């Protein structure tokens, strides 16, 4: 739902307004009641009027859509955390410390609740690295972690509730990241997740791209893994060149029985049916005039043993689908003529300067992939680590590259007009 443009201070609340009927409507209603004593007629008219008012609220011009910072949560913590999930009804947040392998629970009151590790080779451990962001159960009393080893659901004390290893001969070797840009989705007793990796063939052969599959099902009852979704026939990754593995890593979302997929750094949205054979519904190329991305290199020049992403290339950072919008955040890339001035910078200075000079943005589309508007992402928001929960966008604060901080911060944001 779109929201009227009301400038709020952080944390401000505004009361809901009663529905106000105009004089003409009231006069008509009275007349009908007096003539027919037909209360059902009045009810129908009220519903029609309410729908009319709702449509007016939703007819905000796309150019007026913008971010509204509603609130923020700051939790004391020394170390770098990835945002995994937010559970608004219980007021909890789930993080992952990539350096220590610790899972971290925080509250929206700004408290560090608990920190523990389920990493390793113990019977209740998920293995050595999550494949994607952990996700709370619907009641907020547990959360699930998926990995190449299996699917594991823990309570908030860190005890294994259910789950375990995949029951397959060879465990997968998918690429992933334990943060909110790599979200999985429950579909009954199965989990839909990104399921891409090195594969059987090296990346400097045609066979790698012919056999590449982007997604996977994890069956939590049978404990089986099924890969699917080959590269689109129009994909740039079918151009006969070798591409860095990280450049292909998909961004995926699920909504209303549709799979929404962006193939790595490629500026295009693919929509597919959720059920096999995953019929392609639509492909939408992003019309971003200044988006520059790596087109690959000749097979003979590529070393298949090396993962070396092009940091000057444009990147699709995250993809989410709300009740009303498809949202895609991206870094536009740096033109070749401008790259020299960044060549000798240290890593932190490089990240800081390129982000300020080429500000990440967000595409706002309708559910059919039609572009409504494009927004600059505020510098205090992470362009990669954000998610959609309970009508809000939740952005991890961008990394402070100048000094170490002893807290983690998450912004609660409305997208409205």
PyMOL commands that set and color helices and strands:
alter all, ss='L'
color gray80, all
select helices_A, chain A and resi 23-36+39-57+62-64+206-211+236-238+245-248+299-301+336-342+347-357
alter helices_A, ss='H'
color red, helices_A
select strands_A, chain A and resi 66-76+82-87+92-97+102-107+112-117+135-136+142-146+150-155+160-165+185-187+190-194+213-219+224-230+251-255+258-262+268-273+280-285+315-321+326-331+361-365+371-376+381-389+392-397+407-416
alter strands_A, ss='S'
color yellow, strands_A
deselect
rebuild
show_as cartoon
